[in-house]
Amino acid sequence: MSDTNSLPKLAAPAQRALASAGIATLEQLARLTEDEILKLHGVGKNAVAALRKALAAKGLAFRKAKKPL
């Protein structure tokens, strides 16, 4: 049985990268920007797209990056 807040099924390297970063739920994921997630070794554009879709399905989104002054 899958938790409704759990991360979607991703490729093994992306799953390991998120797990090693301590990210296990969509709420934890939403605290980070897409760029921060892409910096994790093993996470690529396909994984970010799947994560973005999973976040949107729960009414969540990646944190917006602050624009430099």
N, CA, C and O of each residue as an XYZ file, in Angstrom:
276
protein
N       0.847     -1.180      0.000
C       0.000      0.000      0.000
C       0.891      1.242      0.000
O       1.825      1.340      0.795
N       0.601      2.181     -0.887
C       1.424      3.379     -1.029
C       0.836      4.550     -0.244
O      -0.372      4.786     -0.259
N       1.702      5.264      0.429
C       1.295      6.468      1.146
C       0.941      7.531      0.104
O       1.644      7.668     -0.897
N      -0.127      8.274      0.323
C      -0.543      9.283     -0.651
C       0.433     10.437     -0.741
O       0.357     11.235     -1.675
N       1.351     10.544      0.209
C       2.333     11.617      0.217
C       3.718     11.120     -0.183
O       4.690     11.874     -0.134
N       3.809      9.854     -0.578
C       5.104      9.298     -0.912
C       5.539      9.745     -2.307
O       4.732     10.184     -3.126
N       6.812      9.621     -2.537
C       7.381     10.014     -3.816
C       6.976      9.024     -4.899
O       6.711      7.859     -4.605
N       6.926      9.480     -6.159
C       6.573      8.566     -7.246
C       7.709      7.589     -7.516
O       8.829      7.775     -7.040
N       7.414      6.563     -8.273
C       8.431      5.587     -8.680
C       9.401      6.284     -9.639
O       8.993      6.853    -10.652
N      10.682      6.227     -9.301
C      11.727      6.844    -10.107
C      12.808      5.813    -10.396
O      12.817      4.730     -9.810
N      13.709      6.148    -11.292
C      14.854      5.292    -11.553
C      15.660      5.141    -10.258
O      15.663      6.034     -9.410
N      16.333      4.013    -10.122
C      17.073      3.709     -8.893
C      18.073      4.800     -8.494
O      18.138      5.139     -7.313
N      18.857      5.369     -9.428
C      19.800      6.416     -8.996
C      19.100      7.629     -8.381
O      19.589      8.198     -7.405
N      17.963      8.024     -8.944
C      17.218      9.159     -8.402
C      16.627      8.817     -7.037
O      16.632      9.650     -6.131
N      16.121      7.599     -6.889
C      15.580      7.174     -5.596
C      16.667      7.201     -4.526
O      16.437      7.675     -3.413
N      17.849      6.693     -4.865
C      18.958      6.683     -3.905
C      19.396      8.099     -3.556
O      19.690      8.391     -2.397
N      19.441      8.985     -4.558
C      19.864     10.369     -4.313
C      18.908     11.070     -3.364
O      19.341     11.751     -2.434
N      17.623     10.909     -3.589
C      16.632     11.539     -2.717
C      16.692     10.941     -1.311
O      16.621     11.668     -0.320
N      16.821      9.630     -1.228
C      16.898      8.972      0.081
C      18.129      9.443      0.852
O      18.046      9.710      2.050
N      19.263      9.546      0.175
C      20.481      9.970      0.872
C      20.410     11.434      1.285
O      21.116     11.854      2.202
N      19.561     12.218      0.616
C      19.362     13.618      0.994
C      18.281     13.762      2.066
O      17.985     14.870      2.514
N      17.695     12.638      2.472
C      16.679     12.669      3.511
C      15.309     13.086      3.022
O      14.478     13.536      3.812
N      15.063     12.944      1.737
C      13.777     13.341      1.149
C      12.940     12.086      0.924
O      13.276     11.239      0.097
N      11.846     11.983      1.675
C      10.995     10.802      1.592
C       9.542     11.135      1.273
O       8.761     10.245      0.936
N       9.170     12.424      1.378
C       7.774     12.810      1.141
C       7.706     13.983      0.169
O       8.697     14.674     -0.067
N       6.539     14.186     -0.379
C       6.333     15.317     -1.286
C       6.478     16.649     -0.554
O       6.966     17.620     -1.132
N       6.059     16.706      0.720
C       6.209     17.948      1.481
C       7.679     18.315      1.651
O       8.051     19.483      1.537
N       8.505     17.320      1.922
C       9.944     17.576      2.037
C      10.502     18.045      0.701
O      11.336     18.950      0.653
N      10.050     17.441     -0.361
C      10.500     17.800     -1.702
C      10.111     19.234     -2.045
O      10.888     19.949     -2.679
N       8.920     19.661     -1.635
C       8.418     20.993     -1.956
C       9.204     22.106     -1.267
O       9.057     23.275     -1.625
N      10.027     21.764     -0.296
C      10.857     22.765      0.385
C      12.092     23.142     -0.426
O      12.813     24.074     -0.070
N      12.332     22.421     -1.512
C      13.524     22.640     -2.321
C      13.154     23.158     -3.707
O      12.029     22.982     -4.173
N      14.127     23.802     -4.357
C      13.915     24.259     -5.732
C      14.277     23.139     -6.700
O      14.949     22.177     -6.326
N      13.835     23.267     -7.928
C      14.203     22.288     -8.956
C      15.718     22.247     -9.123
O      16.296     21.170     -9.270
N      16.359     23.401     -9.101
C      17.816     23.442     -9.251
C      18.519     22.684     -8.128
O      19.510     21.994     -8.366
N      18.007     22.812     -6.911
C      18.603     22.086     -5.786
C      18.469     20.577     -5.985
O      19.396     19.825     -5.682
N      17.329     20.137     -6.491
C      17.111     18.714     -6.733
C      18.017     18.228     -7.866
O      18.582     17.137     -7.786
N      18.153     19.033     -8.914
C      18.994     18.634    -10.044
C      20.466     18.524     -9.669
O      21.227     17.845    -10.359
N      20.875     19.171     -8.599
C      22.269     19.093     -8.160
C      22.589     17.759     -7.492
O      23.758     17.413     -7.321
N      21.554     17.013     -7.116
C      21.784     15.709     -6.498
C      22.257     14.729     -7.573
O      21.628     14.592     -8.622
N      23.362     14.055     -7.300
C      23.902     13.084     -8.250
C      22.911     11.936     -8.416
O      22.558     11.265     -7.447
N      22.471     11.719     -9.643
C      21.505     10.660     -9.926
C      20.136     11.182    -10.302
O      19.290     10.427    -10.782
N      19.908     12.471    -10.088
C      18.613     13.075    -10.427
C      18.769     13.887    -11.708
O      19.594     14.799    -11.779
N      17.975     13.551    -12.713
C      18.023     14.256    -13.990
C      16.694     14.898    -14.317
O      15.778     14.944    -13.496
N      16.614     15.391    -15.536
C      15.408     16.114    -15.972
C      14.169     15.228    -15.989
O      13.074     15.700    -15.683
N      14.319     13.962    -16.338
C      13.153     13.062    -16.340
C      12.610     12.867    -14.934
O      11.397     12.869    -14.724
N      13.506     12.700    -13.973
C      13.072     12.539    -12.585
C      12.391     13.802    -12.089
O      11.365     13.727    -11.413
N      12.950     14.964    -12.416
C      12.355     16.233    -11.978
C      10.967     16.403    -12.587
O      10.054     16.888    -11.919
N      10.801     16.013    -13.838
C       9.487     16.113    -14.481
C       8.467     15.225    -13.757
O       7.332     15.642    -13.532
N       8.868     14.011    -13.397
C       7.970     13.103    -12.668
C       7.656     13.657    -11.285
O       6.523     13.561    -10.814
N       8.653     14.233    -10.642
C       8.441     14.820     -9.318
C       7.526     16.039     -9.398
O       6.657     16.220     -8.545
N       7.718     16.873    -10.415
C       6.866     18.051    -10.611
C       5.405     17.622    -10.787
O       4.497     18.238    -10.228
N       5.193     16.565    -11.565
C       3.837     16.056    -11.810
C       3.218     15.522    -10.519
O       2.043     15.770    -10.245
N       3.999     14.792     -9.728
C       3.501     14.251     -8.461
C       3.168     15.372     -7.485
O       2.160     15.305     -6.781
N       4.003     16.394     -7.441
C       3.734     17.543     -6.575
C       2.432     18.228     -6.993
O       1.583     18.524     -6.153
N       2.282     18.474     -8.288
C       1.094     19.163     -8.795
C      -0.180     18.379     -8.485
O      -1.220     18.970     -8.194
N      -0.100     17.055     -8.547
C      -1.269     16.220     -8.260
C      -1.735     16.378     -6.818
O      -2.900     16.124     -6.511
N      -0.838     16.794     -5.937
C      -1.176     17.011     -4.527
C      -1.323     18.491     -4.189
O      -1.427     18.853     -3.016
N      -1.332     19.351     -5.212
C      -1.476     20.783     -4.973
C      -0.209     21.434     -4.447
O      -0.260     22.503     -3.839
N       0.925     20.794     -4.679
C       2.213     21.310     -4.226
C       3.082     21.686     -5.423
O       2.737     21.396     -6.569
N       4.199     22.328     -5.146
C       5.154     22.693     -6.196
C       6.535     22.838     -5.574
O       6.675     22.980     -4.359
N       7.544     22.800     -6.423
C       8.891     23.084     -5.935
C       8.931     24.520     -5.430
O       8.194     25.377     -5.916
N       9.792     24.776     -4.454
C       9.981     26.136     -3.952
C      10.557     26.976     -5.084
O      11.403     26.513     -5.849
N      10.095     28.193     -5.178
C      10.598     29.115     -6.205
C      11.974     29.624     -5.804
O      12.220     29.946     -4.641
N      12.869     29.691     -6.788
C      14.209     30.234     -6.525
C      14.112     31.732     -6.367
O      13.354     32.400     -7.071
N      14.888     32.253     -5.435
C      14.923     33.710     -5.253
C      15.757     34.321     -6.364
O      16.831     33.825     -6.706
N      15.241     35.409     -6.920
C      15.976     36.103     -7.976
C      17.082     36.962     -7.342
O      16.860     37.627     -6.330
N      18.265     36.937     -7.948
C      19.345     37.774     -7.406
C      19.014     39.247     -7.563
O      18.308     39.637     -8.493
N      19.525     40.062     -6.654
C      19.253     41.508     -6.701
C      20.079     42.180     -7.752
O      19.980     43.393     -7.932
